[in-house]
């Protein structure tokens, strides 16, 4: 789904048509008047969209600062799931790694919600993303990622956690925090899951190694959270699974974006060469 297609879906909703595009990834995210609209890539993501709305209501009831839904139900518009969200106030500053620690403490302290949360299946989207990449990527690289996925899936299934399992955000990055006048709030709730709490902590450890997060910023986060996941023997397994998924995720953009293809090739090459410090760039 490119921007043109996503805007056509936005037009079909009857919501304001002149919204700015805020993001284009698994979803196209548009500003639309006083709301924000998320357009999913395909109908198979409808269930996830509906669960994200349920999660938003649950976090609101629990008092966790997070984005709030403006409509209680997801729409299916021309084969695309559409959800509508209240617009957040203007940010007072960019989010930092340290802003995640208190939010994760709140989420990690929650009991299970009154509805089922899935496990954090990091690798579940690999086949779909590689399928969307099609002929834009080398079949040998796709096969390599599928083999790598299978290996890390088996290794992850054998892990024992250090922290008690339970609700997690699932993609705990500064880009998924908005710092408004009232403080930091969580956004992008579609990966909220019930699994090892370590999943939320490995994200920043990988950001430190791959995406240029400063060591000082990482240390501030771990000091506030109270534990460094790199001390856990299973850290390398969850990191490897996330790296595998990150490569496949970029691949879906390769057919229409040469920069995505170049980034995909960079990432795969670093994995093949077993170089854990090659810089990756957010996409």
N, C-alpha and C positions, 0 to 999 in steps of 0.2 A: 504494500500500500504506500503510494507516494502522497505528497501534499495535495496534488490535484484531486485524487480520489477521495482523500479524507475531507477536503473542503466540500466536495459534492455531497458526501454523507451529512456533513454539518448543515449544508443548505437544506437538505431534505427534512431535518428535524424541526424547522420553523423557528429555531432560535436565531439570535442576531448573526448576520452573515459576515460581518467585517472584522471578526476577531483575529488577533495576532496569533501566529503559531508559536507556542511556547516550547514544544518538544515533539520529536518524531522518532519513536522507537517502537516498542511493543504497541504503544498507542500513539495516536496523534492527539496532542493536547492544545486546545484553543482557548483563548480568552473570548468570551461571548457576552458582552454587556457586563452585568454584575455577577455572572457565573463563569465557571470554567468547565469546558466540555472535553471528555475523553472519548475518542473514537478508537475502538479496538480493530485489530487487523482482520479478524475473521470471526464467523459465527461460533467456532469452536471455543472461543474465549468468553462466551456469554456467561457460563457458570462462574468463571473467575470474577467477572465484573459484578455479578450478583453477590458473590461472597465478599468482595471488597466493600460494597455498600453495607452489608451486615456487620463487617468488622468496624466500619466507621461509627455505626450506631452503638456498638458494644464499647468501643473506646470512649465515646462521648459519655455513656452512662457510668463508666468507671472513672471519669475525670482525667483521662489521659489527654494532654494537648495534641490534637491531631486534626487534619482536615475534616470538614463536615459535609455530608451529602446534602444537596439542594433538592434532589428528587429521590424518593425511597426505593424506586425500582429502576432496573436497567431497561433501556429500550433496545430493540433489534431493528436497525434501520438499514435497509438495502443490504442485509447480510452482515452488518457490523454492529457489535454491541456498543451502546452509547450510554455513558453515565454523566450526570450533571452535579457539579460541586459548588459550594459557596466560595466566592472569591476571597482570598486572604488579603489583609491589609498590606500595604507596601512594606517590603523588608527594610529594616533599619540598618542591617549590615549583612554581609555574606555569612552563611553558616560555616562553622568550623567543626573539626573533629570533636572538640571538647563539648560541643552542644549535644552530641549524641548520648553521652554517658548518663545524664539524669533521665532522659527519655527512655533509654533502654532499661534502666533500673525500674522504672514504672511498669513497662511492658512485661519485663521478666518477673515481676512480683505478682502478676495477675494469675488467678486460677483460670481454668479452661472456660471458654465462653459457652453459652447455651446452645451452640450449634457446632457442627464438626469443622475443625480446621485440618487441612491436609498436612502431611509431612513436608518438609522443605526439600522438594525434589529438584535439586540444583540441575540435574542432568536430564530432566524430563523433556525439556524443549529442544535438545540437541538435534534429534531427527527432523523436527519441524523446521528449525532454522536452516539446517543444511539442505533440506528439500526446497525451501524458498530461494536459497542461493543458486540452485540449479547448475547450469553449465558455466556460470561465472567463476566457479572455483574448480581447482584441480580435483578430479575424482580420488586421486591418491591421498590428498590432504583430508578430504571428507572421510575416507576409510580410516585414516590414522586417528581422526578425532572420535569416530565411533568405537574403535578399538580401545582408545584411551578412556572413553566414557565407561565402557564395560568394566575395565580394570578398577577404576576409581569407585564405581558403584558397588562392586564387590567388597572393596577395602572399607568403604564407609559403613557398609552394613555390619562390619565386625567391630566397630569402634565402641568404646565405653566412655561416656561423658564424665567430665569433672564437675560440671554444674547440674543441678536438677533440670531435666527437660520440661518444656512447657511452651507457652506462647512466645513467639519471636517476631520481629519485624520482617526479617528475611533478606533485606537489602539495605543494611544500615550504613549508609554513606551520607556525608554532609549534603550532597545534592538532594537528598530526600528529607531535608530539614529546612524549614522556612523560619527565619528569625524576624518576627514582627514586633510591634510595640509591647505586646504582652509576654514576649519571650519566644523560645523555640517551640515549634510544633512539627509533628511528623506528617509527611505527605507520602503519596504513592504507597497505598496500603495493600496492593494486589498480591504481594508476596508474604503477607502475614500468615504464619504457619504455626504448627505445634511440633517442636523438634528440639534438638540440642541447642541450648542457648549459645553454645560456641559458634554456631553459624553466624550470629550477629557480630561476633568479635573477630572472626577470621577475615571479614570483609575489610576492616581497617588495617589489619596486618598485611594483607595483600596490597592495599593501597599504598602502604609505606614502601613496599618492595618494588612495586610495578608502576604505580601511577604518580609518583612524585610527592606523596604526602611527607612533609618534613618529619624527621625523627622527633623533634621537639613537640610537634602537634600530636604525634602518636603517643608519646610518653605522657602528655597531659591527659589524653583520653584514658589510658590505662590506669593512671594514678587516680583519676576521678571514679572510674568504674571499680577499681580495687583489685584487678587481676589482669595479667597479660596472657592471652591465649597461647602465645608462642611457647609457654612453659608446658603446655599440654601435649602429650605424645601424638595425639590425633590431628594436630594442627596441619601438618603437611598433607594429610589425606584430604581434608576439607578444602585446603588451598588448591590442591591439584584438581579437585572436582570443579571448583569455581573457575579456575583458569580454563579448563576444558569448555565449560559452558560459555565463558566469555569469548572464546574464539568463535564458537558456533554462532553466538548471538550476533557478532559483527558480520558474519558471512551473509545473513539474510539481506543486508543492505548492499552487498557487492554488485548485484545486477544493475543497479541504477546509480551507484556512487563509486567512482574510481578511488576516492580516498578511503572508503571502507574496505575495498579490495586490498589496497596497499597495507592497511592496518591488519587485516586478516592474515595476510602473508607474513607480516612481521611477527605476529603473535605465534603462529604455527611454527615458524622457523625457530623462535626462541624455545619452544617446547621440545622440538625435535633435537635441538642442540643442548638441551638440559641446562639452559642458562637462566637462572631464576631472577636475574637482575636487569635483563633487557627492559628498557622503558616501554610501557604501553601507554597509549593515549586514549582518553575517554572518548566515547562516540555516542 
